[in-house]
Amino acid sequence: MDGAIGELSPFHESFGYYAQGVSVTTAVLPRGWQERVVRWSNHSTGQANAAFLEPHDCAVSKLVAHRDKDRAFVSALLQAGLLDPQILLDRINALPENLDKRLAPQLRSWLSPWLPTAI
């Protein structure tokens, strides 16, 4: 995947975005993410079936990575109305219990301006 549509590929240069293949063990995801995976296929995919993280699960994983580009990505999704802040909060609260105890409160604090009432 990285060679065909990854960063700095001709696809990336042509369309301005790219895909990154990662192992399921790379991301930190909220409990229950497996049941929310979005599956997709159509006529042009032939026998192939794609599986994507549900957007809120993906966003939480990006926030856990805690990179500027990931926070900007999640902010853009929130501004565009593509994420529900309450669902995002619920997913933050469903992060694995072994996660650093300081991280979940930081994520809730980062999200608080998007919520209708303060947390």
N, C-alpha and C positions, 0 to 999 in steps of 0.2 A: 504494500500500500504506500509506504513512504516514498518509494522510487517513482511510482506512477502519479500520485496526487499529493505527495508530501511537500514539506517546506522546500522552497527553491526549485521545485520541479517545473517543467513547462506548464503544467496545469495551474500551479500557483502564479506563475508569471502572467499567464493569459487571463485568469479570472480574479486574481487578487486575494484568494483565500486558499487554504490547504487543509488536508486531513492528516491526522497523526494516529498511527496504530499504536496501541498500548496494551499491555497485559492487564487482565482483570485485577491482578495483585498490585498494580501501580497506583490505582486510585483509592482514596479513603472515601467510602460511601456509606450513606445512612442504612440502618437496618431495613430489610424488606425491599431493597432496590431490585433484586432479581425478579420479583413479582411485577415490577412496574416497567421492565424493559419493553421498549417499543419495537415491534418487528415490522419489516417492510420488504415488499418485493413487488415487482410489476412485470409486464410483458418483456421489457428490455433486460431484466436481470436474469432471465432464463431460470436455471436451477438455483441460483444464488438467493439467499435470504439475508438481508442485513438486519442487525440488531443494534439499537441505539439506546443510550441511557435516557430515561425520562428526563425532561428538561430541568426539573427542580433537583433531581439527584445529581445531574451533571453540574449544575450551578453550585451545589454544596461542595462537591469535590473540588471545583475550581477555587472556592473560597478557602477550603482547607489548605490548598497548595500555597495560598497567601502571596501570590505574585501580583505586582501592579497590573499586568495585562489581564489577569484573571478577574481581579476586582473590577476593572474597567468593563470587561465583558459582561459580568453579572449586572453591573449598574446599567449598562445599555439594554439588557434584556428586561430589567425592571422598568426603565423609562419607557420602553416600547410596549409595556403591558403584556409581555410574553411570559412573565412569571408572576405568581401570586405570592406576595410577601409572607402571608400567613402560612402557606404551604411550605415555603422556604424555611420559616422559623420551625415548623413542625419537623422538617427533615434535619435541621441543625440539632434539634433536641433528640433525634434518633441516631446520632452518630455513635460509633462504637464506644463502649464504656471505658476502654483502655486509652482513649484519646486524651492527650494532655488536658488536664482540668482547666487550664487557663484559656485554651483555644475556643471552646464552645461559648464562654461568656464574651470573648472578643468578637466572635462572629455575630452573636445576638446584638451586641452593641453597634457593630457596623450596620446591621440591618434595621435597627430601631427607627431611623428617619423615614423608612419606607412603610412602616406599620401605622395603622390608623390611630392607635393609642400607644403610649410609651410602654416598654416592657420592663 
